[in-house]
Amino acid sequence: MKKALKLLGIIFGSMTLIIVLMFLFNLCPPDGPWPMPPWCGHKSFEPKFFETEYDAGILNKIISVNMADTWGRNYNFMMFENTKDNIEQSFDRASKFAVEVYVHDFHRAVYENSEENFQSLNYEIVDEIFSNDMRDESMTFEDMQKLVTIAHQKGLKIGLKHNIAFVDIGKYIGSKDIQKEVDEDHKNFNSLHSEEWINDYFDKWEKRLVEKAILAQETGFDIFSIYPNWMQPTFTGNEELANQRKKQLIKKVKEVFNGKISTTVDRYGFLHGNNGEEDWTKYDFYKDVDIIEFPFYNLFEEYKANDLSKEEIKQSFEIFFNDLETKANEKNINLTLMTTLFSYDDAINKGIIEYHDILNKDLKTVKSNYKHQENMLQALFEAAQDEKYIERVNINGYWWDDAMDPKVKVRISLAPSIRNKPAEAVAIKWAEKSAKEKLKN
């Protein structure tokens, strides 16, 4: 027994010595199925820059980039990677086509006795922590300062967005169908919100956002969102109350934040008046903000593209944008297109795929299609360039490093990130052409 313990001690000591020496001399192991040490970072991830066959036009609109909505460690599921280490190189790369960058902060609801009860008022909205699901965490004041400093150094304006979880997202670890479980939780969460719950929620969310808006003002953020990206409550039957409370929330945030305020509208609700859950004809809170985002993942059935050619997709976009223009003009507003264009076959019609769902057998059969994503972005720019009500195109999901599967577990090859994909060349080409035209004028 003593010999075995001694042997284990020698092995452990030797491994510790090797790791210390590797750290001191900045040595890295060869590429393989094992995770790289933290100091090696993403040296094995190769940055790629493509060319595109397409010509660019003049896009008299702001091009923004929304970083992948994660903060902190383990976004590649390899434990060593950290968004905090990749701000400079990510913003530098994004600045080749964007003039604004958006990042996400994280919040969570903690219930009394730690048991989820979606009807309960006995919860607090607090910081998200890494140990909850070995991923996302709330930003510190220092994080916010660093993000703003680097963004401004790169010539980018920067906006702060928010994600909030009303469930313990650690429960999804090991799930073989994350999307199904997430959808079920979201449905259960929004099955019934009483008037009392809604007022209590807005009291808490307003307090939390005002605190964050003060920090955003102090650190120099240019844009601040009031919208909870996930998991946002719906207010069926109480839309007028929710509209009033959202207007009050916007007013409170404006009292402490001098930059632009943004929000997101529901795409079905805005375009059709009802999304099956809420009557959006009773909402007009979005008129009180500076930036109104219309999220786009795929074409609705009535605009479906019959084939995946760039021209066919462009025609579908043009019909879609005409209807969207009618709504925008009715409400006398401009819109930001929040584009989430996935890179797999027929994504233009199918939309969202949970590319983090690495244990899902069905995901393994999905094939990436970079050309399709390139076609979509080119078609979108061509169709949108003369649409005056579209003031901004925000390209969503930009990855925090140059990683790509199979070197990492996450199926980034299917994700909406254009980084290291041909669609990025489309964005760069349009940005450069538009910038040159602006210099002429």
Helices and strands as residue ranges (DSSP letters): H 2-24, G 38-40, E 62-67, G 83-85, H 87-94, E 100-111, G 112-114, E 123-127, G 130-132, H 141-153, E 157-165, G 169-172, H 178-189, H 195-219, E 223-228, H 239-256, E 260-264, H 267-272, G 280-282, G 285-288, E 291-296, G 301-303, H 310-331, E 335-339, H 347-350, H 361-364, H 370-384, E 390-398, G 412-414, H 422-440
